[in-house]
Amino acid sequence: MAGPDLQLPPPSELGARLQAARKSAGKTQDDAAAHLGVARTTITAIEKGQRGIRPGELVQLAGLYGKAVGELVRAGMPPVSLAVQLRASAAATRYDRLVEPYAWELQNLAEDYVELERICGAETPHAYPAERSFGAISPEKAAEDIAHAERARLGLGDGPIASLRDTLEQDVGVRIFYLPMQTQIAAMFAFEPHLGGCIAVNQKHPEARRRMSLAHEYAHFLTSRAQATIDFGARYQRLPQHERFAVAFAPAFLMPATGISRRFNELKARGGGKFTFADLLSLAHYFGVSVEGLVLRLEELRLVRRGLLERAREAGFRPQEGRAILRLVEQTSPSDILPTRYLLLAVQGYRESKITEAQFAKFLRVDLLEGRRVLQDMLGAASGDSLPTIGEQDIDRGIGEALS
């Protein structure tokens, strides 16, 4: 509960955070005003920092927005940086209303990630390279060079990247979340010094597309870190240079020229000089990319003639049927909203009694019963012990803790 000793941020910062929490919860200023029993102009004044908020009002709004008071007054957090950047980026394409809820959720998740690190005394494993510039050379040539250099820096060689998400999170320190977004949004990226590089990928898309979208946003992180970006797919009639770079970087990073050329030639040699449809499926499976993405890369490297996919379709080639015949199960990585390290930090915080069961569930965006199941899986299974059962009183108490 908010008491007389509660240290509040400056009104302008707290107002911005209240606005962010309201929008993230899908509430209007009218909703907030009705909840407090005040005029809508009062809410406007509070959010602009023109009118201080009373402790009781803060508790009421926290409950309405599904936030703990501690989250709203948390020290050291930028109020709306990521979300504002992303909305500004989307506004240029008239998609700002579409993007807004996902931008706020990315903001909230990134802040919770930083808070878990603070609670557990863990530092983010930042291994950020200096921003790269492609100068006078073409974005496509720069993409090849920078993709090769980044693979070398990360020790990836020229083979497939088994888990791109884990690699970028654990070896670079980028925060990556998979959000269930509307189909036309592939991914988004924003950077803020305190929160770091943050990427949201559309959880609903197939794994091959998620990997390509993630590599695409990573390209922006490498070369234009201060510029938030949203990938809506083919939204440009004429691609600007930074977008041309990202479009070229993603396949170059996932399918390095030396590695894919060597594998292509090996398959061709085994077939007596012929590259078959089965080889095409096998190669796409090996690198964890779509058949369409692979064909474009092979054409770009001049390993096959242009129009391969069209000729294959005319000949009756159906990738899905072919994969079934060859028993090529689509390679998938965990598509959970939260990255592995985030989850492990939450478990560590609970195990060390630094957060409660209710707080654990709130960090994971689940209810108390599901939070208990996760803890059972991750703690009980490891120790062989069972966690005590949970009852209605525990739930009621936990809800009280979550709102206080």
Secondary structure, 3 states (H helix, E strand, C coil): CCCCCCCCCCHHHHHHHHHHHHHHCCCCHHHHHHHHCCCHHHHHHHHCCCCCCCHHHHHHHHHHHCCCHHHHCCCCCCCCHHHHHHHHHHHCCCCHHHHHHHHHHHHHHHHHHHHHHHHHCCCCCCCCCCCCCCCCCCHHHHHHHHHHHHHHHHCCCCCCCCCHHHHHHHHHCCEEEEECCCCCCCEEEEEECCCEEEEEEECCCCHHHHHHHHHHHHHHHHHCCCCCEEECCCCCCCCCHHHHHHHHHHHHHHCCHHHHHHHHHHHHHHCCCCCCHHHHHHHHHHHCCCHHHHHHHHHHCCCCCCCHHHHHHHCCCCHHHHHHHHCCCCCCCCCCCCCHHHHHHHHHHHHCCCCCHHHHHHHHCCCHHHHHHHHHHHHHHHHCCCCCCCCHHHHHHHHHHHHC
